[in-house]
Amino acid sequence: MFKYKTGDEVLITAGKEKGKKSKIERVLPSENKLVITGINIYKRHKKATRNEKAGIFEVVRPVSVANVQVICPKCTKPSRVGFVTRDSIKNRVCKKCKGVLK
């Protein structure tokens, strides 16, 4: 089980976007990276092809898991994620308030 899921609200803790809050759009567990809406946007210049026009497009690049912390919906603080097994069900848990994350 991966510690981050799509829809989780996160805080960026490092890099040029430090201090911003946003939601996870996509999770890339094989690369240990996350695609986060509105974060880490770069410009990409493309030549014209038969199907597409030329121009400058905005591309969202993935962010490393090490530069992100989940914001707990219960205590509204950025915290680490832990796991607790109750009744043979594994749940993600906030390390600060011990509240279960969705």
C-alpha positions as a Markdown table, in Angstrom:
| # | Residue | x | y | z |
|---|---|---|---|---|
| 1 | Met | 0.0 | 0.0 | 0.0 |
| 2 | Phe | 1.3 | 3.4 | -1.0 |
| 3 | Lys | 1.2 | 6.3 | 1.5 |
| 4 | Tyr | -0.3 | 8.8 | -1.0 |
| 5 | Lys | -3.6 | 8.5 | -2.9 |
| 6 | Thr | -5.3 | 10.6 | -5.6 |
| 7 | Gly | -7.4 | 13.4 | -4.0 |
| 8 | Asp | -5.2 | 13.8 | -0.9 |
| 9 | Glu | -4.4 | 17.4 | 0.0 |
| 10 | Val | -0.7 | 18.0 | 0.3 |
| 11 | Leu | 1.8 | 20.7 | 1.3 |
| 12 | Ile | 5.0 | 21.2 | -0.8 |
| 13 | Thr | 8.0 | 21.2 | 1.6 |
| 14 | Ala | 10.9 | 21.8 | -0.8 |
| 15 | Gly | 11.7 | 23.4 | -4.2 |
| 16 | Lys | 10.4 | 26.5 | -6.0 |
| 17 | Glu | 6.8 | 25.8 | -5.0 |
| 18 | Lys | 7.6 | 25.5 | -1.2 |
| 19 | Gly | 4.6 | 26.3 | 1.0 |
| 20 | Lys | 1.9 | 25.8 | -1.6 |
| 21 | Lys | -1.1 | 23.5 | -0.9 |
| 22 | Ser | -2.8 | 21.4 | -3.6 |
| 23 | Lys | -4.4 | 18.1 | -4.4 |
| 24 | Ile | -2.8 | 15.0 | -5.8 |
| 25 | Glu | -4.0 | 14.4 | -9.4 |
| 26 | Arg | -2.1 | 11.2 | -10.2 |
| 27 | Val | 0.3 | 8.8 | -8.3 |
| 28 | Leu | 3.3 | 7.2 | -9.9 |
| 29 | Pro | 4.4 | 4.5 | -7.4 |
| 30 | Ser | 7.1 | 2.9 | -9.6 |
| 31 | Glu | 9.0 | 6.3 | -9.8 |
| 32 | Asn | 8.0 | 7.5 | -6.2 |
| 33 | Lys | 6.5 | 10.6 | -7.7 |
| 34 | Leu | 3.2 | 12.5 | -7.6 |
| 35 | Val | 1.5 | 14.7 | -10.2 |
| 36 | Ile | -0.1 | 17.6 | -8.3 |
| 37 | Thr | -2.5 | 20.1 | -9.8 |
| 38 | Gly | -1.0 | 23.5 | -10.4 |
| 39 | Ile | 2.4 | 22.6 | -9.1 |
| 40 | Asn | 5.7 | 22.2 | -11.0 |
| 41 | Ile | 4.4 | 23.6 | -14.3 |
| 42 | Tyr | 6.9 | 24.0 | -17.1 |
| 43 | Lys | 6.7 | 25.4 | -20.6 |
| 44 | Arg | 7.2 | 23.1 | -23.6 |
| 45 | His | 7.9 | 24.4 | -27.1 |
| 46 | Lys | 6.6 | 22.1 | -29.8 |
| 47 | Lys | 7.0 | 22.2 | -33.6 |
| 48 | Ala | 4.0 | 21.9 | -35.8 |
| 49 | Thr | 3.0 | 18.4 | -37.1 |
| 50 | Arg | 0.3 | 17.2 | -39.4 |
| 51 | Asn | -2.1 | 16.8 | -36.4 |
| 52 | Glu | -1.0 | 19.5 | -34.0 |
| 53 | Lys | -0.3 | 23.2 | -34.2 |
| 54 | Ala | 3.0 | 24.7 | -33.1 |
| 55 | Gly | 3.2 | 26.7 | -29.9 |
| 56 | Ile | 4.2 | 26.9 | -26.3 |
| 57 | Phe | 2.3 | 24.5 | -24.0 |
| 58 | Glu | 2.3 | 24.1 | -20.3 |
| 59 | Val | 3.2 | 20.7 | -19.0 |
| 60 | Val | 2.8 | 19.5 | -15.4 |
| 61 | Arg | 5.8 | 17.5 | -14.2 |
| 62 | Pro | 5.8 | 15.0 | -11.3 |
| 63 | Val | 7.1 | 15.9 | -7.9 |
| 64 | Ser | 9.1 | 13.6 | -5.7 |
| 65 | Val | 7.4 | 12.0 | -2.7 |
| 66 | Ala | 10.2 | 13.4 | -0.5 |
| 67 | Asn | 9.1 | 17.0 | -1.1 |
| 68 | Val | 5.5 | 16.5 | 0.0 |
| 69 | Gln | 3.5 | 16.1 | 3.2 |
| 70 | Val | -0.1 | 15.0 | 3.6 |
| 71 | Ile | -2.4 | 17.5 | 5.3 |
| 72 | Cys | -4.6 | 15.6 | 7.7 |
| 73 | Pro | -8.3 | 16.4 | 7.2 |
| 74 | Lys | -9.0 | 16.0 | 10.9 |
| 75 | Cys | -6.4 | 18.2 | 12.5 |
| 76 | Thr | -5.6 | 20.3 | 9.3 |
| 77 | Lys | -1.8 | 20.0 | 9.9 |
| 78 | Pro | 0.9 | 18.6 | 7.6 |
| 79 | Ser | 2.1 | 15.3 | 8.9 |
| 80 | Arg | 3.6 | 11.9 | 8.0 |
| 81 | Val | 1.5 | 8.9 | 7.2 |
| 82 | Gly | 1.6 | 5.7 | 9.1 |
| 83 | Phe | -0.3 | 2.4 | 8.9 |
| 84 | Val | -2.5 | 0.7 | 11.5 |
| 85 | Thr | -4.2 | -2.7 | 11.1 |
| 86 | Arg | -7.6 | -3.0 | 12.8 |
| 87 | Asp | -9.9 | -6.0 | 12.3 |
| 88 | Ser | -7.7 | -7.3 | 9.4 |
| 89 | Ile | -8.1 | -3.9 | 7.6 |
| 90 | Lys | -5.0 | -1.8 | 6.9 |
| 91 | Asn | -5.7 | 2.0 | 7.3 |
| 92 | Arg | -3.6 | 5.0 | 6.7 |
| 93 | Val | -3.2 | 7.1 | 9.9 |
| 94 | Cys | -2.0 | 10.7 | 10.6 |
| 95 | Lys | 1.1 | 10.5 | 12.8 |
| 96 | Lys | 0.2 | 13.7 | 14.8 |
| 97 | Cys | -3.5 | 13.1 | 15.8 |
| 98 | Lys | -3.8 | 9.3 | 15.0 |
| 99 | Gly | -6.8 | 10.1 | 12.8 |
| 100 | Val | -7.7 | 7.8 | 10.0 |
| 101 | Leu | -7.0 | 9.2 | 6.5 |
| 102 | Lys | -9.5 | 8.3 | 3.7 |
